[in-house]
Amino acid sequence: MTKAKSGRDGFGKALLELGEENQNVVALCADLAESVRVEAFAEKYPERYFQIGISEQDMIGTASGLALSNYIPFATTYAVFAAQRANEQIRLAACYNQANVKIAVSHAGLTCGEDGATHQALEDIASMRAMPEMTVIVPADENEAYEATKASTEWMGPVYLRLGRTPVPIVTNDTSPFQIGKARTIKNGTDVSIFACGIMVERALQAREQLASAGINASVINIHTIKPLDKEAIINEAQQTGCVVTAEEHSVIGGLGGAISELLTEEFPVPVHKVGTNDTFGESASPEELLEKYGLTTDKIVTACKKALGQKEQFLVRERS
Amino acid sequence: MANTREIKEISKRIKRDVIQLTSKNTGHPGGAIGAADIIAELYFNRLHHRPSQPDWEDRDRFVLSNGHICTALYSAMARSGYFPIEELWTFRKLNSRLQGHPSRHDLPGLETSAGPLGQGLSIANGMALANRLRGSDAKIYCLVGDGEIQEGQVWEAAMTAAHHHLDKIALIVSWNDIQIDGHVKDVMNIEPIAEKFKAFGWHTLEIDGNEVNEIKMAFDQFEQNTGAPTAIIAKTVIGKGVSFMEDEAIWHGKAPSAEEATRALEEIGTSSFGTELITER
């Protein structure tokens, strides 16, 4: 693990390069240019940057109109204001129109911290994932956000690119290229599979180390694309280890954990334990304090792994008797 | 260029289609009939478009924001050559390209899907920005209902269009004073409309939206306007030309019975662009 930067930094860097590489890339913002790291693009490519003001619903519609005219717009704001406030605009103008809109959102999850519950998006993956045509990507670190931004430009159709505010160590060091819809195995294991996304990938890796000292061999798989889900990789993992833990900076309802539970109950039922926020709003505090209070910790992942392993054992005993 | 008389005849043709389609299926006849004159002028006189090449890049675009009046749009599209006229009959039926509210992906030539009110102008703004970027002078015509402008997003988009000086946009407000629950002024007053758009930085025009000459003059004026978008506040009458439908809120979303449809067709009268009914498939 090396220097710490945020997902939004990776996005800003990629967008700036895209401005040069692809003349069809344009960007829109709803009064948060610096926060969502679109400022550098705005300065370098002012003719391809559109300030829309504090009107996220209008921004999504405008972005869709640009997309329907063959541009590739990146519409930027905070996660909660895109996915929640402009939900119907995303559904109609972007998804139903099959418009090639990239919705790049920052400040997802709890770690926007002191701003409190109103600014924390903990239900956005659930609502974006439920929309037909939508692709949902949750990069784990700056590098992956960079790769995901580039990949989104080559991908046809609406994309929800969920970025974090806080710096995270670089946890992805894949030599294979980032592919939308393809999970990345970071560590192989035999006892339990930990599927994580976003900032929780780092914590999953820490949990793996703790588990190792207790003699448990966990795999860590980075599920950067929540939709389309890499079904094959997930089912293979479940078959290898026989029990699963999910970890996400999102509600346990409808996000990564929900998606994997839905898949495995149909394809290969094994115990699945979910680490995320538990049907609650957040509050104001520092990111670290919030992660601790709401249970998005290494310890919780370790505990969940032990529970999942325990259940797996019970199932095995039942099968043998 | 189609003259006033011809556009009036085409408008009758559209109204006949609307009545027939809504009578046998379901849908929203009143507003569609009320906007038929505007849509006739657009599709048969104003738009630079190529029905056989619906994705021609330099086309003018018509964005229907109040998707529930789509029967008038479908009729104008079919009769200008986007798809076979008989296909109109599939409206609101299983596997049809003519959804109850427009579905862009299903039917080439539709510029956007619509249904949830208030979204069209934002999408039109995006199209206008795209045209500006590529150096095209193509125009964007966006039609909204009057009740629809109760949606806050319309005013967000009105600000955006003015702020970015999108002078290739004409927003036509079909002001028939009817929404589902009654007269607009009683449900949620939207007046004064023209003053509101003026205050938002728009050129504004007020016309009788069922007078073809006034529609033509407004569009001529729009083509001359520069520096700001143009709002055309078009006073229309729901169910215009059908005595028992005019200004009656019930006809916003009610399907006429066979008997009512026959009477309505008689009142609208014949058109030199054909009086035949669409053949059922």
Interface residues (C-beta under 8 A of the other chain):
Chain A: V26 E47 R48 F50 I52 G53 S55 Q57 D58 M59 I60 G61 T62 A63 S64 G65 L66 A67 L68 S69 N70 Y71 P73 E88 Q89 L92 A93 Y96 N97 Q98
Chain B: E57 S103 R104 H105 E111 T112 S113 A114 G115 P116 Q119 L121 S122 I123 A124 N125 G126 M127 A128 L129 A130 N131 L133 R134 G152 Q153 E156 A157 M159 T160 H163 H164
